């Protein structure tokens, strides 16, 4: 089972250092939300496409979108960046926007595979949007710690 902890950090170096911490970003006293199985590459690129009205392909090629920051030889955990475009979209999203994003996002193959329905997707989006807002207010960026 994979763990995906989304967190904020001041920069890529600080985020990548989380790989060396036993327990990941929680051990670093960072702002963290725990989202098992919501992968930082495919599922998050689908979310970005829905939230910004672009194609999945475009979302996946934006700067920082699912970029591996830790060593690919890391054993058991990795850190990925989330795009600033997604962060902007989450910060700007109203509760109605988040609810509107939830249904199509829950219909993606990645969320269907892990049995995330639209109500659960809406809760995940509220949590991610809260993290994005706190990060933006503090001048931080978003990341994901992915661990086996």
MDAnalysis code that builds the backbone (N, CA, C; Angstrom):
import MDAnalysis as mda
import numpy as np

u = mda.Universe.empty(444, n_residues=148, atom_resindex=np.repeat(np.arange(148), 3), trajectory=True)
u.add_TopologyAttr("name", ["N", "CA", "C"] * 148)
u.add_TopologyAttr("resid", np.arange(1, 149))
u.add_TopologyAttr("resname", ["UNK", "UNK", "UNK", "UNK", "UNK", "UNK", "UNK", "UNK", "UNK", "UNK", "UNK", "UNK", "UNK", "UNK", "UNK", "UNK", "UNK", "UNK", "UNK", "UNK", "UNK", "UNK", "UNK", "UNK", "UNK", "UNK", "UNK", "UNK", "UNK", "UNK", "UNK", "UNK", "UNK", "UNK", "UNK", "UNK", "UNK", "UNK", "UNK", "UNK", "UNK", "UNK", "UNK", "UNK", "UNK", "UNK", "UNK", "UNK", "UNK", "UNK", "UNK", "UNK", "UNK", "UNK", "UNK", "UNK", "UNK", "UNK", "UNK", "UNK", "UNK", "UNK", "UNK", "UNK", "UNK", "UNK", "UNK", "UNK", "UNK", "UNK", "UNK", "UNK", "UNK", "UNK", "UNK", "UNK", "UNK", "UNK", "UNK", "UNK", "UNK", "UNK", "UNK", "UNK", "UNK", "UNK", "UNK", "UNK", "UNK", "UNK", "UNK", "UNK", "UNK", "UNK", "UNK", "UNK", "UNK", "UNK", "UNK", "UNK", "UNK", "UNK", "UNK", "UNK", "UNK", "UNK", "UNK", "UNK", "UNK", "UNK", "UNK", "UNK", "UNK", "UNK", "UNK", "UNK", "UNK", "UNK", "UNK", "UNK", "UNK", "UNK", "UNK", "UNK", "UNK", "UNK", "UNK", "UNK", "UNK", "UNK", "UNK", "UNK", "UNK", "UNK", "UNK", "UNK", "UNK", "UNK", "UNK", "UNK", "UNK", "UNK", "UNK", "UNK", "UNK", "UNK", "UNK", "UNK"])
u.atoms.positions = np.array([
    [0.843, -1.174, 0.000],
    [0.000, 0.000, 0.000],
    [0.889, 1.239, 0.000],
    [0.590, 2.179, -0.878],
    [1.390, 3.400, -0.931],
    [0.780, 4.473, -0.044],
    [1.649, 5.268, 0.518],
    [1.231, 6.434, 1.288],
    [1.603, 7.661, 0.491],
    [0.699, 8.586, 0.410],
    [0.969, 9.847, -0.268],
    [0.629, 10.964, 0.693],
    [1.640, 11.566, 1.256],
    [1.455, 12.696, 2.166],
    [1.791, 13.962, 1.405],
    [0.819, 14.841, 1.314],
    [1.009, 16.131, 0.644],
    [1.399, 17.142, 1.700],
    [2.388, 17.976, 1.365],
    [2.916, 18.901, 2.356],
    [3.437, 20.162, 1.682],
    [3.700, 21.157, 2.500],
    [4.289, 22.394, 1.993],
    [5.695, 22.538, 2.565],
    [6.540, 23.183, 1.773],
    [7.931, 23.425, 2.176],
    [8.409, 24.694, 1.475],
    [9.485, 25.301, 1.988],
    [9.951, 26.562, 1.410],
    [10.547, 26.433, 0.011],
    [11.150, 25.269, -0.296],
    [11.771, 25.111, -1.614],
    [12.002, 23.637, -1.900],
    [12.475, 23.362, -3.104],
    [12.680, 21.984, -3.537],
    [13.705, 21.242, -2.682],
    [14.763, 21.924, -2.266],
    [15.792, 21.268, -1.448],
    [15.238, 20.847, -0.089],
    [14.467, 21.733, 0.530],
    [13.862, 21.397, 1.824],
    [12.875, 20.246, 1.668],
    [12.131, 20.247, 0.582],
    [11.165, 19.173, 0.332],
    [11.877, 17.848, 0.103],
    [12.911, 17.849, -0.716],
    [13.637, 16.617, -1.028],
    [14.292, 16.031, 0.215],
    [14.655, 16.862, 1.165],
    [15.290, 16.392, 2.397],
    [14.360, 15.515, 3.228],
    [13.061, 15.595, 2.963],
    [12.080, 14.794, 3.694],
    [12.342, 13.296, 3.504],
    [12.913, 12.916, 2.376],
    [13.203, 11.509, 2.099],
    [14.128, 10.935, 3.174],
    [15.004, 11.744, 3.709],
    [15.969, 11.283, 4.710],
    [15.379, 11.204, 6.109],
    [14.170, 11.717, 6.296],
    [13.548, 11.732, 7.623],
    [12.722, 10.473, 7.845],
    [12.965, 9.804, 8.931],
    [12.132, 8.654, 9.286],
    [10.731, 9.172, 9.587],
    [9.761, 8.711, 8.824],
    [8.388, 9.186, 9.022],
    [7.981, 10.268, 8.052],
    [8.892, 10.703, 7.188],
    [8.548, 11.671, 6.154],
    [8.275, 13.069, 6.676],
    [7.385, 13.805, 6.015],
    [7.182, 15.218, 6.343],
    [6.618, 15.458, 7.738],
    [5.926, 14.478, 8.301],
    [5.415, 14.639, 9.663],
    [6.587, 14.808, 10.628],
    [7.656, 14.055, 10.393],
    [8.842, 14.138, 11.251],
    [9.516, 15.499, 11.156],
    [9.312, 16.182, 10.017],
    [9.905, 17.499, 9.831],
    [9.039, 18.631, 10.331],
    [7.960, 18.304, 11.024],
    [7.028, 19.295, 11.570],
    [6.489, 20.229, 10.484],
    [6.234, 19.646, 9.307],
    [5.694, 20.413, 8.191],
    [4.175, 20.298, 8.175],
    [3.513, 21.208, 7.469],
    [2.061, 21.146, 7.292],
    [1.778, 19.999, 6.324],
    [1.083, 18.973, 6.785],
    [0.905, 17.732, 6.023],
    [-0.567, 17.333, 5.993],
    [-0.997, 16.820, 4.838],
    [-2.283, 16.139, 4.751],
    [-2.022, 14.741, 4.204],
    [-2.642, 13.757, 4.818],
    [-2.421, 12.351, 4.476],
    [-3.493, 11.909, 3.486],
    [-3.065, 11.529, 2.299],
    [-3.999, 11.090, 1.260],
    [-3.487, 9.796, 0.647],
    [-3.790, 8.678, 1.267],
    [-3.346, 7.388, 0.754],
    [-3.798, 7.218, -0.681],
    [-2.926, 6.724, -1.492],
    [-3.215, 6.310, -2.866],
    [-3.491, 7.440, -3.863],
    [-3.532, 8.693, -3.480],
    [-3.754, 9.790, -4.444],
    [-2.380, 10.160, -4.991],
    [-2.033, 9.534, -6.108],
    [-0.664, 9.674, -6.599],
    [-0.380, 11.080, -7.130],
    [0.866, 11.528, -6.952],
    [1.231, 12.906, -7.294],
    [1.510, 13.156, -8.769],
    [1.441, 12.143, -9.589],
    [1.750, 12.326, -11.005],
    [0.466, 12.241, -11.828],
    [-0.102, 11.074, -11.952],
    [-1.265, 10.895, -12.823],
    [-2.534, 11.499, -12.224],
    [-2.894, 11.114, -11.000],
    [-4.136, 11.609, -10.401],
    [-4.108, 13.126, -10.245],
    [-2.971, 13.669, -9.849],
    [-2.877, 15.122, -9.652],
    [-2.879, 15.859, -10.991],
    [-2.282, 15.294, -12.024],
    [-2.350, 15.927, -13.351],
    [-3.795, 15.935, -13.865],
    [-4.546, 14.864, -13.606],
    [-5.973, 14.863, -13.977],
    [-6.717, 15.966, -13.230],
    [-6.429, 16.104, -11.946],
    [-7.057, 17.163, -11.159],
    [-6.715, 18.530, -11.731],
    [-5.458, 18.743, -12.053],
    [-5.052, 20.038, -12.604],
    [-5.758, 20.322, -13.932],
    [-5.892, 19.316, -14.762],
    [-6.596, 19.492, -16.040],
    [-8.042, 19.913, -15.804],
    [-8.700, 19.262, -14.859],
    [-10.098, 19.596, -14.553],
    [-10.199, 20.999, -13.958],
    [-9.324, 21.312, -13.020],
    [-9.389, 22.590, -12.306],
    [-9.000, 23.785, -13.167],
    [-8.182, 23.548, -14.190],
    [-7.709, 24.679, -15.001],
    [-8.262, 24.679, -16.422],
    [-8.990, 23.626, -16.780],
    [-9.593, 23.576, -18.110],
    [-8.626, 23.255, -19.231],
    [-7.507, 22.645, -18.902],
    [-6.543, 22.262, -19.935],
    [-6.619, 20.756, -20.157],
    [-5.838, 20.250, -21.078],
    [-5.795, 18.811, -21.300],
    [-4.917, 18.155, -20.228],
    [-5.109, 16.856, -20.065],
    [-4.267, 16.087, -19.150],
    [-2.805, 16.179, -19.592],
    [-2.585, 16.092, -20.887],
    [-1.213, 16.152, -21.413],
    [-0.556, 17.481, -21.064],
    [-1.289, 18.576, -21.231],
    [-0.735, 19.893, -20.895],
    [-0.445, 19.990, -19.405],
    [-1.384, 19.541, -18.587],
    [-1.189, 19.609, -17.134],
    [0.053, 18.822, -16.715],
    [0.254, 17.664, -17.337],
    [1.380, 16.816, -16.972],
    [2.742, 17.331, -17.403],
    [2.746, 18.304, -18.318],
    [4.027, 18.845, -18.784],
    [4.323, 20.235, -18.241],
    [3.458, 20.757, -17.407],
    [3.716, 22.080, -16.827],
    [4.899, 21.990, -15.862],
    [5.601, 23.109, -15.703],
    [6.730, 23.110, -14.763],
    [6.295, 22.644, -13.373],
    [7.100, 21.792, -12.786],
    [6.934, 21.264, -11.429],
    [5.842, 20.200, -11.319],
    [5.103, 19.922, -12.366],
    [4.012, 18.941, -12.293],
    [4.574, 17.523, -12.185],
    [4.447, 16.932, -11.003],
    [4.906, 15.574, -10.799],
    [6.389, 15.369, -10.985],
    [7.151, 16.418, -10.781],
    [8.604, 16.331, -10.963],
    [9.245, 15.610, -9.774],
    [10.007, 14.572, -10.072],
    [10.717, 13.830, -9.030],
    [11.880, 14.675, -8.528],
    [11.884, 14.958, -7.233],
    [12.934, 15.801, -6.645],
    [13.975, 14.982, -5.889],
    [13.573, 13.830, -5.409],
    [14.505, 12.978, -4.681],
    [15.211, 12.052, -5.663],
    [16.176, 11.353, -5.185],
    [16.926, 10.436, -6.032],
    [16.023, 9.290, -6.492],
    [16.109, 8.926, -7.770],
    [15.330, 7.776, -8.227],
    [15.806, 6.460, -7.593],
    [16.965, 6.485, -6.968],
    [17.488, 5.304, -6.284],
    [17.082, 5.252, -4.817],
    [16.280, 6.196, -4.366],
    [15.820, 6.169, -2.976],
    [15.119, 4.853, -2.702],
    [15.277, 4.374, -1.500],
    [14.654, 3.099, -1.147],
    [13.385, 3.341, -0.348],
    [12.263, 3.172, -1.013],
    [10.992, 3.199, -0.310],
    [10.229, 4.498, -0.303],
    [10.888, 5.627, -0.511],
    [10.137, 6.888, -0.534],
    [10.750, 7.866, -1.528],
    [9.877, 8.737, -2.023],
    [10.254, 9.727, -3.035],
    [9.508, 11.022, -2.753],
    [10.028, 12.128, -3.265],
    [9.343, 13.416, -3.155],
    [9.115, 13.975, -4.549],
    [7.883, 14.404, -4.790],
    [7.477, 15.003, -6.055],
    [6.957, 16.408, -5.799],
    [7.153, 17.292, -6.771],
    [6.601, 18.640, -6.675],
    [5.221, 18.676, -7.321],
    [4.418, 19.634, -6.895],
    [3.138, 19.931, -7.535],
    [3.296, 21.269, -8.233],
    [2.595, 21.433, -9.327],
    [2.774, 22.659, -10.115],
    [2.196, 23.883, -9.404],
    [2.789, 25.017, -9.703],
    [2.267, 26.277, -9.181],
    [0.897, 26.575, -9.776],
    [0.647, 26.105, -10.992],
    [-0.653, 26.309, -11.630],
    [-1.744, 25.606, -10.839],
    [-1.479, 24.389, -10.395],
    [-2.464, 23.681, -9.572],
    [-2.647, 24.398, -8.243],
    [-1.561, 24.806, -7.628],
    [-1.671, 25.531, -6.361],
    [-2.534, 26.773, -6.544],
    [-2.290, 27.543, -7.608],
    [-3.098, 28.738, -7.890],
    [-4.571, 28.390, -8.027],
    [-4.862, 27.307, -8.756],
    [-6.256, 26.901, -8.974],
    [-6.924, 26.504, -7.664],
    [-6.203, 25.782, -6.820],
    [-6.772, 25.375, -5.531],
    [-6.978, 26.566, -4.606],
    [-6.043, 27.498, -4.615],
    [-6.175, 28.698, -3.782],
    [-7.392, 29.517, -4.211],
    [-7.602, 29.644, -5.509],
    [-8.692, 30.471, -6.040],
    [-10.048, 29.782, -6.011],
    [-10.080, 28.473, -5.873],
    [-11.332, 27.720, -5.971],
    [-12.283, 28.027, -4.813],
    [-13.532, 28.245, -5.174],
    [-14.590, 28.407, -4.175],
    [-15.078, 27.013, -3.764],
    [-15.845, 26.918, -2.691],
    [-16.424, 25.616, -2.345],
    [-17.256, 25.026, -3.493],
    [-17.968, 25.865, -4.229],
    [-18.736, 25.380, -5.377],
    [-17.810, 24.852, -6.476],
    [-16.685, 25.536, -6.693],
    [-15.713, 25.058, -7.683],
    [-15.186, 23.683, -7.291],
    [-14.812, 23.533, -6.030],
    [-14.266, 22.253, -5.562],
    [-15.288, 21.136, -5.741],
    [-16.538, 21.424, -5.435],
    [-17.597, 20.429, -5.624],
    [-17.746, 20.076, -7.102],
    [-17.611, 21.078, -7.962],
    [-17.716, 20.834, -9.404],
    [-16.533, 20.027, -9.929],
    [-15.365, 20.197, -9.358],
    [-14.180, 19.428, -9.774],
    [-14.282, 17.968, -9.313],
    [-14.956, 17.738, -8.194],
    [-14.964, 16.423, -7.562],
    [-15.560, 15.334, -8.440],
    [-16.671, 15.609, -9.086],
    [-17.313, 14.547, -9.863],
    [-16.458, 14.066, -11.030],
    [-15.995, 14.960, -11.923],
    [-15.172, 14.439, -13.022],
    [-13.857, 13.827, -12.540],
    [-13.288, 14.366, -11.469],
    [-12.042, 13.797, -10.955],
    [-12.283, 12.388, -10.432],
    [-13.412, 12.188, -9.744],
    [-13.716, 10.864, -9.200],
    [-13.974, 9.838, -10.300],
    [-14.259, 10.296, -11.501],
    [-14.534, 9.394, -12.624],
    [-13.265, 8.990, -13.379],
    [-12.111, 9.535, -13.017],
    [-10.868, 9.136, -13.681],
    [-10.523, 7.704, -13.276],
    [-9.812, 7.026, -14.146],
    [-9.456, 5.626, -13.895],
    [-8.679, 5.472, -12.587],
    [-7.805, 6.422, -12.284],
    [-6.972, 6.338, -11.082],
    [-7.820, 6.391, -9.813],
    [-8.805, 7.274, -9.766],
    [-9.646, 7.359, -8.578],
    [-10.687, 6.248, -8.540],
    [-11.161, 5.821, -9.695],
    [-12.084, 4.686, -9.742],
    [-11.386, 3.425, -9.218],
    [-10.137, 3.245, -9.588],
    [-9.380, 2.069, -9.168],
    [-9.261, 1.972, -7.652],
    [-9.166, 3.111, -6.981],
    [-9.039, 3.099, -5.524],
    [-10.370, 3.401, -4.838],
    [-11.445, 3.339, -5.626],
    [-12.815, 3.472, -5.141],
    [-13.090, 4.793, -4.438],
    [-12.645, 5.875, -5.049],
    [-12.937, 7.214, -4.548],
    [-14.158, 7.732, -5.295],
    [-15.229, 7.970, -4.555],
    [-16.439, 8.505, -5.178],
    [-16.408, 10.032, -5.141],
    [-17.448, 10.666, -5.686],
    [-17.445, 12.125, -5.772],
    [-17.480, 12.795, -4.399],
    [-18.129, 12.178, -3.424],
    [-18.169, 12.772, -2.076],
    [-16.796, 12.714, -1.421],
    [-16.118, 11.598, -1.568],
    [-14.764, 11.477, -1.022],
    [-13.812, 12.412, -1.759],
    [-13.953, 12.492, -3.082],
    [-13.114, 13.406, -3.865],
    [-13.318, 14.846, -3.413],
    [-14.550, 15.217, -3.085],
    [-14.825, 16.584, -2.617],
    [-14.092, 16.864, -1.308],
    [-14.069, 15.890, -0.410],
    [-13.356, 16.060, 0.867],
    [-11.857, 16.192, 0.607],
    [-11.322, 15.347, -0.267],
    [-9.899, 15.418, -0.616],
    [-9.577, 16.803, -1.183],
    [-10.438, 17.307, -2.047],
    [-10.199, 18.631, -2.648],
    [-10.245, 19.744, -1.606],
    [-11.156, 19.651, -0.658],
    [-11.214, 20.664, 0.406],
    [-9.925, 20.661, 1.224],
    [-9.420, 19.454, 1.528],
    [-8.185, 19.327, 2.307],
    [-6.991, 19.866, 1.513],
    [-6.908, 19.497, 0.223],
    [-5.807, 20.000, -0.613],
    [-5.874, 21.509, -0.783],
    [-7.077, 22.029, -0.971],
    [-7.234, 23.485, -1.128],
    [-6.807, 24.204, 0.153],
    [-7.145, 23.639, 1.303],
    [-6.711, 24.236, 2.570],
    [-5.198, 24.262, 2.683],
    [-4.559, 23.148, 2.314],
    [-3.095, 23.094, 2.327],
    [-2.518, 24.134, 1.371],
    [-3.088, 24.236, 0.180],
    [-2.600, 25.207, -0.813],
    [-2.736, 26.637, -0.295],
    [-3.847, 26.935, 0.348],
    [-4.062, 28.303, 0.868],
    [-3.070, 28.640, 1.979],
    [-2.856, 27.677, 2.868],
    [-1.883, 27.917, 3.945],
    [-0.479, 28.079, 3.380],
    [-0.146, 27.249, 2.407],
    [1.181, 27.336, 1.781],
    [1.376, 28.690, 1.114],
    [0.399, 29.089, 0.332],
    [0.504, 30.372, -0.377],
    [0.634, 31.526, 0.608],
    [-0.124, 31.499, 1.690],
    [-0.065, 32.564, 2.694],
    [1.312, 32.662, 3.336],
    [2.003, 31.523, 3.409],
    [3.339, 31.487, 4.025],
    [4.475, 31.512, 3.012],
    [4.157, 31.683, 1.725],
    [5.196, 31.721, 0.693],
    [5.836, 30.372, 0.417],
    [5.086, 29.290, 0.620],
    [5.609, 27.941, 0.444],
    [5.054, 27.298, -0.824],
    [5.620, 26.154, -1.181],
    [5.165, 25.406, -2.354],
    [4.660, 24.041, -1.902],
    [3.931, 23.353, -2.816],
    [3.348, 22.051, -2.478],
    [4.166, 20.895, -3.035],
    [4.151, 19.796, -2.269],
    [4.909, 18.600, -2.599],
    [4.137, 17.370, -2.153],
    [4.610, 16.225, -2.615],
    [4.074, 14.953, -2.152],
    [5.217, 14.017, -1.791],
    [5.098, 13.426, -0.614],
    [5.996, 12.360, -0.166],
    [5.290, 11.058, -0.459],
    [5.852, 10.254, -1.336],
    [5.278, 8.982, -1.761],
    [6.119, 7.884, -1.154],
    [5.457, 6.983, -0.415],
    [6.209, 5.941, 0.269],
    [5.489, 4.612, 0.168],
    [6.279, 3.559, 0.072],
    [5.721, 2.197, 0.062],
    [5.411, 1.748, 1.467],
])
